[in-house]
Amino acid sequence: MSLFQRLKKRMAGEAAEEEAREEAKQEAQQEAQEAGKEEAEEEQRVSLSSRFREGLAKTRSSFSEAMNELFAQYREVNEDFFEELEEILISSDVGVETVMEIIDELRNESLLKNIRTTEKLTPLITEKMAEKLDRTGEDSKLNMNPDGMTVMLFVGVNGVGKTTTIGKMAHQMKAEGKKVVLAAGDTFRAGAIEQLEGWGERAGVDVIKQQAGSDPAAVIYDAIKSAKSRQADVLLCDTAGRLQNKVNLMNELAKVKRVITREIPEAPHEVLLVLDATTGQNAMSQAKTFREATEVSGIILTKLDGTAKGGIVMAIRNELNIPVKMVGLGEKLDDLQPFEAEDFVYGLFKDMIEQTPADAEER
């Protein structure tokens, strides 16, 4: 079964589930009224795919509007159609290099498969974009140490939501039963230590800190010792986000990593670069800088719900070959979610998939 068929099937299943939930809700309300009780708020577990749909609402609205206009204007696949599609994808921050690859592949396959109408091309577009996101499969999962404490190092410029991301992750991991310790390694930004302490209190986890201006490597060293003594499962390490001097950044991160590796040879198990999705191509340039400064194992993309240009996910994944591991889809504690390529494509293309016949790729 192709990706397009799976997404179409999922959509039909979710529609049926929604109808069943609505019927159950009405029955429950009726029973409550008959019993003379106050209506209880219905607690529904929101699926990951629906979180992506909600979080990508701005991107999908902008993207779908442009795509609908394109498909209304062009019924047949021709060079003008591909040029217009190219402009739409670039304006969505998919990235020039990635867009060129997608367009070339669509041109070639439309010729090979004798696809002449744009309607029949829709499944192929979704497939190609998904391929750019999910080229290596399992590497999108966080790397957890099965034989001891997991150490994760968080890097990124100030203002991208790095400390908030650490706090949310700590909250989620503790809810999963893990013992978590935080390291306040950003000793330079005003208020950074206090902000992490606030998240520590909120999540109910310990925060290891020193005075502002202290050596970040010394803080991380203390945190490792303290986390070991507490028999912690996970240590999440904050770092400074200064980009004024690339050499200083490289030296600082290298020193922190040396300290971690000296104490735990296989650590850090993750070096996670936190990027703000709303900054678009600036996020791409930040990713390139940090990749030069240290070995980045994964991306956490925050504020994806706040941008109409969610295509930056594809640009980062495809052009930098760094997996996107988590995404921020809102302000709530559980709105930091594992990244799933298929859910992202579904959230982005939902409107188009809904309007395309299920057998479009077969006709």
N, C-alpha and C positions, 0 to 999 in steps of 0.2 A: 504493500500500500504506500503510495507516494505521500510526501508531506502535505500537499494540498488536500488530498483525500482524507488524511488524518485530521487536519484542521476543520474540514467541512463536517466530518463525523462528530468531532468534539462540539462544534457549534450546535448541531442538532440535539446532541445529548444534553447540553447545558440548557437549551430551550425547554426540553422535556422536564429536566430537574427543576427549573424555575417555575414551571406550571404546577408541578407536584407540590413544591414548597408553598406556593400561593394558595392552593387548595387546602393544604394542611393548616396554614395560617388562618384562613377564614373559618375552618372548622373549630380551631382552638379558640378563636375570638368568640364564636357563637356559643361554645360550651361555657366559656368564662362569663359571658353575659347572662346565660341561663342560670348559672350558679350564683349570680349576683356578686361576682368577684371583680376586682380591678383587672384590666387587661395587663398582662405581663409582657414586658419587652422580649421580643423573640431574638434569641442569640443564634446567629448564623455564622458558621465558619466560612470565611471568604477564601476561596481557593486561590492558589498562586496565580493561575492564569487570569482570574478576574482582577487580581491586584495589578497585574501588568496592563490589563485593559484600562483600568481606572488611572493608573500612573502614567500611561502613554496617551491619555485623552487629548492633550494639547498637540502632541506630535501627530496623532492619528487624524485629528480634525483638520490640521493644516495639510497633511500629506494626502488624506482622502479627497479633500476638496480639489487639490491640484490634479490628482490622478483621475478623478471623475470627469473633470473638465477635459483632460487629455483623451480619455477613452470616448467621451462624447464627440470630440472633434475628429478623432481618427478611428474609423472602423476597420481599416486595413493596415497591416504592418508594412511600413515603408521607412525610408531614411528620415523623413521629416518627423515621424513618430519617435524614432530613436533619439533624435536630437532634442526634442521636447522632453522626453523621459530623462535624458542626461541632465538637463537643466534643473528639473524637479529634484532629482537625487542630490545634485551638488548643493542646491539651496537648502536641503534638509541636513547638511553637514555630513553626508555619507563619506566625503573625501574624494578628491579628484582621481587619485590612483585606483581606489576601490570602484568608483563609478565607471571608469574606463574599462576595467576588467569585466564588470557586470554587463555593460552594453556590448562589448565584443563577444562575450559568451552568448548573449541573447541573439545577436545577429547570426552567429554561426549555427546555433541550434534551431533557430526559426527556419533557416534554409534547409538544414539536414532533415528536420521533421515536417517540412512543408507547411509551416504555420503561417497562415495568411491573414487571419483576423486577430485583432487585439484581444478579444474576449478569450481566445484559446491561449494567448500568451500569458495571461494572469497567473496560472499555476506555475509556469516556468519562472516568472519574476520572483514569486515567493520562494521557490526552491533555491534559486541562485543567491538570494540575499541570506537565506538560512545557512547556506554552505559557507559564506564568508564569516559567519558568526561561530559556527560549530565545526571547525575543521579538525579538531583533535579530541573532541568528545569529553572524556573524563577529567581533563585538566581544568575544567571550570569549577570543580569542587575544591573546597578548602583542604589543604594538606594537614591532617592531624597526626600527631605522633602516637602510634599505637603502643609504644613501650615506655612512656614517661610523659613529662611535661611538654606541652606544645608552646613554643615561643613565636609570637607574631610581631613583626616590626611594621609600624604604620608610618608612611612618608607622604609628603604633599605640602603644597604652599599653604600659607595662612588663609583662612576664609573659605576653604573648600568643604568644611564639615568633618574634618579628621577626628577631632576630639569627640564630637557628637556620635560619629560612627563607632568609635571605640566603646563609648558608653552603651549604645544600642546593642552592640555585639556582646558586651559583657552581660547585659540584662538577658539576652536570649540564651547565651551559653549557661548562665546560672539556672535559668528556667529548665534547661535540659538536664540539670543535675550535676553540672561541672563546677569545680571550685576554681574561681577566677581571681587573678590579681592584676592590678593595673600599675604601670610604671610611668610616672610623670616626667618623661624625658624631654619635653619642650620646656626648657628652663629660661627661655629668652622672651617669648611673647608675654606681654602683660596680661595677667589674669588666666593664663593657660593652666597653671597648677590648680588654681581654685576651681576652674571649670571642670577639670577632670575629677577633682574631689567631689564636686556636686554630683557628677554622674556616678561616682563610686557609691555615694550615699543612696542615690536613687536605685541603683542596681543591687545594693547590699553586698558590695565586694570591697576588699582592702585596696588602698592606693598607697604605693611607696613613693615618697617624694623627698626632695631636699629644698634648700632655699633657692629663690629665684637667682639666676645667673650662675648656678652651679654647673659643673662639667656634666653634660648629658650622659657620657659613658659611665661616670661614677654612679649616677642615679640608676642606670640600667644594671650595673653590677650589683648594687644593693638590692634591687628588685629581684634579681635572679636568686640571690642568697635567701631573701625573705620568702620568695615563692616556694623555694625548695623546702625551707623549714616548715612552711604551712602545708606542705604536700599538695600544692596546687596542681590542677590539671592543665590550666592555660595561663600564660602570662602575655598580656597585651601591652605593647610598648609604644608610647607616644614619642614623637620626635619634633624638633623645630622645623619650621617651614620657610626658612629664609632662602631666597634665590638670588640675592644681590651678587654673590660671588660663587661661581660654579666650583672653583677649586676648593674653597672652604667647605662647601656643601659635601663634596666628594670625600674630603678628609674627615669631616665630622661623622658621616655615615659609615665610612670605612672603619673608624675607630670604634664606633658602637658595635658594628658587626664582629669585629675582632674580639671584643670583650664577651659578647654572647657566645661565639664559637669556642672561645677558650674554656668557658664554664660548661657549655653543652655542645660537644663537637659537631653534632648534626644540625644544630640550630643556627640562625632562625629558620623555622620550618616554612614560614611565609614572609615575604617582604611585599606588603600591600600598598600600592600607590592609590591614594584617594584623590579623585578628580571631581570637579563641579561640572555637571552636564550642561548647565546653562551658559557656560563660557565658550562652548562650541570648539572652534579650531584652536583657541588658546589652551584648551585642555590637551589637545594633541601636542602642542609645543612643550607644555609642561611634562608630558609623558616622555617625550624625547630627551629632555634635559635630565630627568631623574633616571632614565634608563642608562644614560651615559655615566651618571654618578654612582649608581649601585645596581645590583642585579635584582630587577623587579620581577616577582613571580606571578603577580596578579593585580588586577585593577578593581577598585571599588568606585562605582560611578554614583555620586549623590545628586539629589535634586532633579532626577529624571522626570519627575512629575511637573517640574516648573519650566520646562522648555518645549518649544514647538519643533526643535531640531534634534530629536532623539537619534538621528542617523549617525551621530558621532560615535555611538557604540560600535557600529560596523567599521568605521574608519580606524578606530583604535585597535580593534581585534584583528583586522585584516592587514593593516599596513605596519603595525608594530609587532605583530605576532605575540601579543601578551593577552592571555585570557581574561575576560571580564568575569570576576568571581561573584560579586554581589552588586546590587543596585538599590539606591534609595528611592522609594516610590511615594513618600509622604512624610509627615511629621511624627506619626505615631511610632512607638517603640518597636512594633512588629512590622513596620513598613520598610525595614532593611531586609531585603530578600535575596536568596541565592539566585544567580542569573541562570536562566534556562533559555537557550536560543529559540526553541520552538515556541515557548510562551511569548517571547519578545516579538517574534514574527507574527504570531496570532494577534497579539495586542496591536501591532502596527497595521496589519492587513485585514482586520476583522470586517470592516465595512465592505472592502473589495471582495473578500471571500463570500460574504453574505449575498452579494449581488451576482456572483458568478455561478452558473449551473454546475452541479456536482460532476457532470460528465464532460465538462468543457475540454479537458485535456485528452479525452478519448474521441471526441467528434472530429 
